[in-house]
Structure formats: C-alpha cells, structure tokens
Amino acid sequence: MEVKRILVVGLGLIGGSMAMALQGFDGCEVVGGVRSQRTHDKAVERRVADRVTFHPEEELPGADVVILCQDPAGIIAFLQDNRDRFKPGSLVIDVCGVKTAITEAAKCLPEGVDFIGCHPMAGKEVSGIDNAEGSLFRNTHFIITPGEHSSEEHIALLYRMAEYCRFGDVTRTTPERHDELIAYTSQLMHVIAVSVCDGDDFFSCQGFEGGSFRDCTRVASLDVPMWTQLFTLNAPALAKTVEALEGRLREYRAAIESNDREKLAAMLESAAGRKKQVNLERARGDDVRPRF
Amino acid sequence: MEVKRILVVGLGLIGGSMAMALQGFDGCEVVGGVRSQRTHDKAVERRVADRVTFHPEEELPGADVVILCQDPAGIIAFLQDNRDRFKPGSLVIDVCGVKTAITEAAKCLPEGVDFIGCHPMAGKEVSGIDNAEGSLFRNTHFIITPGEHSSEEHIALLYRMAEYCRFGDVTRTTPERHDELIAYTSQLMHVIAVSVCDGDDFFSCQGFEGGSFRDCTRVASLDVPMWTQLFTLNAPALAKTVEALEGRLREYRAAIESNDREKLAAMLESAAGRKKQVNLERARGDDVRPRF
C-alpha cells in the first residue's frame, strides 16, 4: 500500500512523539493537527511534523493514514464529527489506552475506512509536546487490535510503521483482551501508585525512600482528566483486577500477622520464582509472539 | 575519634559495597569477614577489602568500628555469640532493614560498646558479592538510630563515614519510627510487587507491560529468607500499612465501580497533587533534615 500522507491528530506526548518517529516513513508527508497556539508554535519550532494545522479535519480526504492521538473522549468526538470526511480505503488508528470503547465508537465510520485500535506501551510521567521525542517507542511494545474487516495490507503497513518507529515488538489481540490485560499491567499500576501516595506517612517519609518507593510511585503524578477517562471506560475490568489485588494483599497480610514464617516464606518463594522465571524468559528471548 | 580498623562482617551486596566504599577512609584498614570459600575468593579477586578472613570474631578486639552486614538472624546471633569480644569504646553498627529487633538484641553488649542501628536505603534486585559496588550508596539515604547512650563522637563519625560513602543525606530517627516508616516505604513496596506477580495474568501479559509494570514488579525477585525475616520482625507495622493500602485500593475501586467520574477525578487530583508537591520540594531541595 502506497502512503503519501500521514495525519497525526493531537501533538501531545504520544502524538508528538509518533509524528517525530514517523518522519521520513515511505517518503510521505507527516501532517500534525493541533488545537492550541502554543502546541502549534512548539511543533513548528521543534519540527515535530512536516506541516502543522489547526484544521486536521480538512486534511482527512487526502490522508492515507490517520493517527488519532487525543484523549479517549477527543477521539470519539473526532470520529463522530468527521465520519464522512475520511478517505475511502484509508487506515485510521488511535493510540489511547482503552480499545473496546474506541473500537465501538469507530463503527460510525463508513465501509471502506479501516479502523484498527492500537496502543503503544510507551509513556512518561510528564505530558505534552515539550516532552515528545522520536525515540520514545524504542524497544517498547506496540499492541494492535485488528477486526475481521481489517485488510492484511493495512496490518502489514502497521508492522512496517511499528518497525520504523523502533518498537521492540508488535502484539496482536482483540480490543476486549487488550482492555482486560491493560487493566492489570497499566491501569492497576496507576491505582497502586496513587493509593501509595495517599498514605498517611507520604509527606513524612522523606529520607526513608529507596528505589522501590520511587519506582512504584513514579506514575502517580498522572494526567487526571485522561486517566479518569481511561479508568471509567474500562471500569469493570479495572475493578476486577483491583479487587483481586486486594485479595492477594490480604493473604500476605494474614501470613505476616499469623507469624507463620514457613507459610510466608513459601508464598514469597512462589512469587519470587514467578518473577525470576519471567525475567529469565525475557532475557533469553523465549518470546513466542510475532516480532518483526 | 581515631579509627584504625573497620571490620565488615558479611560481604554480600550491602556488606561488600560498604567495604568497597569505605576503602581509604581515614587511612584505616578495612577487614572483611566471610563464611564461604566462594565469597572469600571473590572478595580477594575484586579487592573488596584490604584483608578477608573466615574468622571475623577474632578481629573484634582490634576493630574500632564493626559493621554487621548479615541478615537479621545472623546479626542477632553474632551479637550474642561474641558479646564479650568487642573492643571497649568501639562503635558497632548494623545495616539491615529492621531496627527495633536488632537494637533490642544489641542490649547484650557490655557497657562501653556503642551500638547504633543503621540502614542504607540502597539495594538492587540481585544480591551477593558479585553485585557489590563501591558506588551503590551514591545519593541514597543513610538512616541512623542512635540511642541516649550514643556518644556525639560516634554520631559524628557515622556522618563522616556516610559522606565518604557518598550517601545523599543522613536521617536520624528512633528504631521504632524507622520500622514504622520503612514498613510503608520499603516493605510495602515488596509486598505489592509479589502480590502483582501472583496475578492470574502474570504469565500471559507479555507484550502488554509498560514502564510502570516493570518498575512496580522489579523488586519481586527478592531474597526470600532475608525478606521473610524482615517482614516477620516488623509484622505489626507492616500488617498495619498493608491493611491501610487495602482500604485505599477499596476506595478507588468503589469510585471506579460507581461510575462517579467527578469523585474519581477529585481523588486522582488529590493524589497526583501530593506526588507533584513532593517532586517539586525535592527538586528545589526544600529538605529540612540535616545534610552534610
């Protein structure tokens, strides 16, 4: 499939980084769509895209690939507002953290416009175009959730784009399974981080933190509107994984309170063993999913 | 206080790093005590100490500073077995992760031998002398828990040693407060990490992890016998902080399940604000504790 123009809508941390990473791909033009003057000026100054516009919707008829990089509500509104402007045969993807709700919303697109929900597992604890960088995706995972309608040509194009952006690998799954796993691997980590920061001793523990505390709480300084949307749009799966964690914490607490050293040691041995096994598999590259 | 000989008992990750970091301090000799032939040979090969011995107890009468770097049970046994061998006027410290139990055990020492429980907030997810390095403590916290009996001279010596090891700062507190705060900042992080690794999807989530998952689970590959001891010796404080976290997770889950976006946003705003405030204070150096 020949790609002459890629339109990236929203030049925040992910969109800005995506536009930068894709520059030069297949020799095509990368156009960035922005809303604020500040982001516009920064994008021009940092050469984030070949061209920057306040009116991305006007670029839709000429865009072979559209990458929606707004927050979930912004993506859903953009799809609904512009459903008839997309180029027939074009590939439309999004990069936000929930896939079922977005894939559902994308059903408003006319036949012939192929929507595939995607999720780059990259990020920072800071947001916005100032923190965007073309190397953000290097060695991270790229998740794609093609549907039955998705053409092999478009899927192959996504793999090529992912490789160009230097993702470490591509994982193909369904929107539903994505949301279930991401509730555990990403959203739960953010719920843990904010829950730890809500602790009574959070302000008095300076001088007592080691690497584990800094690592676990790093993502607590989150983008509140965006994460409120992500949590709400994936509420059942997230609530289930939080509840399961509560149960496992309760089990460790019971073992600690019971003073049953043998039981506690067995539990820790099992968990540490699981972690070491995964570390080992990944170090060896025992990864059976398709890479490039 | 003149220091001619420092004895480091146990050359694992922390002890080995401590011996390396202290080499050349005040021009004194650093002697390392080991149990296994393998650690002995590695210590000699890596020049971890000026001298390595299988019989650290024989060095006690000539040691001005003794640094106990075994696991908690090993420290307690060493204190009890060798209580009469320590040099009068010497400073004895330990570097393990609980302080009340160790300080209690150190009461067996004769008057004139000054025990001060210490805790370097440094570590790695791997252990042993192979992973020891003299730069391990750079910019980490050093916690000291002197008692009423501790001489100002010995406390000043600890500050000098901490500065020599390039710790970022020294925090002075009581053994009880140390254990309460460390339950929250360190032990809880390890309970969280193992609880996350016990998740049903742990082995099936490859391709879905981002930085937050790697960071949060990093310490799960823990040294089981040591952490079993640390958790057991601090059981009441740890159980309390785990239970408090369970409660906060339940509150977030309730907000997520209720679909009350405003409430969830307010909770996230508060937690993210707390984290940002602490990040800001630390970046500005608004740290009121004594540094060097």
Interface residues (C-beta under 8 A of the other chain):
Chain A: M121 A122 G123 T140 H141 I143 D169 T171 H178 E180 L181 I182 Y184 T185 S186 L188 M189 H190 V191 I192 A193 V194 S195 V196 C197 D198 G199 D200 D201 F202 F203 S204 C205 Q206 G207 F208 E209 G210 G211 S212 F213 D215 C216 T217 R218 V219 A220 S221 L222 V224 P225 W227 T228 F231 T232 A235 L238 A239 T241 V242 E243 A244 L245 E246 R248 L249 R250 Y252 R253 I256 E257 N259 R261 L264 A265 M267 L268 E269 S270 A271 A272 R274 K275 K276 V278 N279 R282 D287 R289
Chain B: M121 A122 G123 T140 H141 I143 D169 T171 H178 E180 L181 I182 Y184 T185 S186 L188 M189 H190 V191 I192 A193 V194 S195 V196 C197 D198 G199 D200 D201 F202 F203 S204 C205 Q206 G207 F208 E209 G210 G211 S212 F213 D215 C216 T217 R218 V219 A220 S221 L222 V224 P225 W227 T228 F231 T232 A235 L238 A239 T241 V242 E243 A244 L245 E246 R248 L249 R250 Y252 R253 I256 E257 N259 R261 L264 A265 M267 L268 E269 S270 A271 A272 R274 K275 K276 V278 N279 R282 D287 R289
